[in-house]
Amino acid sequence: MILTLCFFGAGRFLLFNQSPQQADVIIVLSGGGTNRIEKGIELFKNDFAPYILLSNAKEPAGTHGDMLQTTLALGIPQEDILTENEAQSTYQNAKFTLSIMENKGFSSAIIVSSDFHMRRVKFLFDHVYKNSGVELTYVGSISGYDANHWWRGKYNREVTITEYTKMIGNTFGYNGSEAKKVLEKFKSWLP
C-alpha cells in the first residue's frame, strides 16, 4: 500500500508552488527554455518586485539568445535586470544569488524555476539561505511535466528519475559538475 502511494505520488511530490508575495527581487534560474523567464516577467509586470535577477544569464533561452537577451527582447528594461553568470547547478544558483542579495541589501526574493524542479530548489535554497534573514517565496513555471501520470511518456519518466537522483545526490553533498557526472553514469544504467 505504501509503495503504491509513493509510486503514484512521486510526481506530485516534486511540485512545490506558493502564491507570489511582494519581494525585493525575482530570481529566475537558468534552464527550462523561455518558460521560467516568461514566469519571472509575468511576476515583474504584476509588480511583485522591482528587479529580476537572472542566474546563469548567459545560458541559451530560446530564439532571442541567452537569458539576458531574451528578457530584454520581452520588454524588461536593462536597469531592472541583475545577472550572475557563473552558476552551473541549482546549488550554485542559490550560492551565487545569495551573494548578490547580500551586496544589494535585499531581504526577500521570489524564486522561479520549472514546476517539477521546485521541491529540489526549495531544499537547496533553504539550506544555502539558512540564517541569512532573506525571506524566500517559490513559484513554479509550467513545463509540460505531468506530475499525476509521471510514468507515462519518456519526458515525464526522465524528469522524475533525474529530479529524485539529483535530490538524493544533493542530500549527500553532491553538487555541480560532480553531481552531473554521477547522474550521467546512473542514467547509462537505465534502459
N, C-alpha and C positions, 0 to 999 in steps of 0.2 A: 504493500500500500504506500509506504513512504517513498520507495523508489519510483513508483508511478507518479506520485505528486512531484517529486524532484524532476523527473523527466519532462512532464508536461509544463511545469512551472519554470524550467531553466531559462527560456527566452524572456519571459516576463520579469524574472529577477534582474536581468541585465538593465532593464529600463529604470531610470530614476529621473523624475521631472518635477520641478517645483514651479509655482506661479512666480513670474518675474517680480522683483522688488526694486524700488529705486536704488541706484548704486552710483559709485564714482566712475566706474568703467565697465565695459562689456569685454570680456576676454574671449576671443574666438580661437579655438585650437585648429591647427592645420589638419588637412585630410578631409575626406568627405566631399570633394569637388566644390561646388558652389553652395550646397545646402547649408552648411554651417555659416558661411559668410552671409547668405541671404537672411538667415535667422537673426544673426547679430545686427544686421542693418535694419531689419524689422523692429527689433527692440530699441535700437538707436532712434529711429524715426518716430517711435511711440514715446520718446523722451524718458526712457528708463535710465539712461546715463548720457553724459556729455562727451564721452570718448569711447573709441573702440581700440582695443589692444590686440593686434594680430600676432599670435605666437607661431614662430617659424614662417614669417611673412613671405619668404622667397619661394615657398613651395608652390608648384603649379596648382591652379584652382579653376580651370575652365578655359573658355575661349578667349578671355581677356588677358590671360597670362597668369602671373603669380597672385597670391592673396592680396597684396597691396594694390597691384594694377586692377584687379577685379573689384575691390572695394571702392577705388576711385572711379572706375567706369560705372559703378552702380550708384554714383551720386554722393558719396560721402566726402566732405572737404578734407584736404590733406592735414589741416591744422587740428582736426578732430581724431586723427589716426595716430596711434603709437605702434611701434613694431619691435619685435625681437626676432633675430634671425639664426639662432644657434640650436634651438631645441630639436632633438631627433627622436624624442619619445614623450609619452604623456607625463612621465616623472619629470623630465626636463622642462616640459611646458610649465608645470607647477613651479619648479625651482627658479627658472629664469623670469617668469612673470612676477613672482613674489619680490624679487629684487627690484623690478621696475615699480611695483606697487609701493614699496617702502621708499624708494627715491622720490616718487611723486607725492608721497604723503596720503595716498588713497587708503580708505578704511573699509571699502566694500566693493564687491565685484559680482557680476553675473558671468558664470562660466558657460560657454556654448560649445557643444560638440554633438556628434551624431547620437540619436536616441539610444542605440544599443551600446554605446561607449560610456554612457553616463554613470553607471554604477562604479566602474573602474576609475573614471575621472574623479568622482566624489571620494573614493577610497584614497587615491594618491594626493589630491589637493588638500583634503582634510589632514592628511599626515604631514605634508610639507608646510602647510599654513598654520599648523597647530601652534598655539602660543603667540601668533603674530598679531592678534587682535583684529584681523581682517574678517569681515562678515561675507560669506560666500552664498550665492544662490545658484542653483544648477538648472539649466534649461536645455533640453534636447531638441535637435533639429530632426525633421523627418528624413529617414534614409531609405525607405523601401523595405526595411527589415520587418519580417512577420514574426513577432515575438510569440504569438499564440500558436503558430504552426512552424516553429523553427526547424523542425526535422524535414520539412517539405522544401525541396529545392536546394541546389548546391550552394547558392549565395547564403541562404539562411543558416545552413549547417556550418559552413566555413566561418561565418561571423561568430556564431555561438561557440564553436570549438576554439577559435582564436581568442575570443574575449576571456573565456574561462582559463585557457592556458596562460595567457598574459596575467590574469588576476592571480593565479597561483604563483607564477614566477615573481610578480611584484611583491607578493606576501613574503616570499623568501629572499627578497633583496635583489632580484634580477631586474635591471632597468636598462633602457637604451639599447645600444648595439649588441651588447652581451645577451640581453633577453631575446632580441630578434634572431640571433644565431640559434639559440636553443629552440625557439618556436619553429624555425625553418627545418631543423633536424626532426622535431616532433612531427611536423606536417608530412615529412618524407616517409614516415612510417604508416601513414593513413592511406587507405585505398583511393 
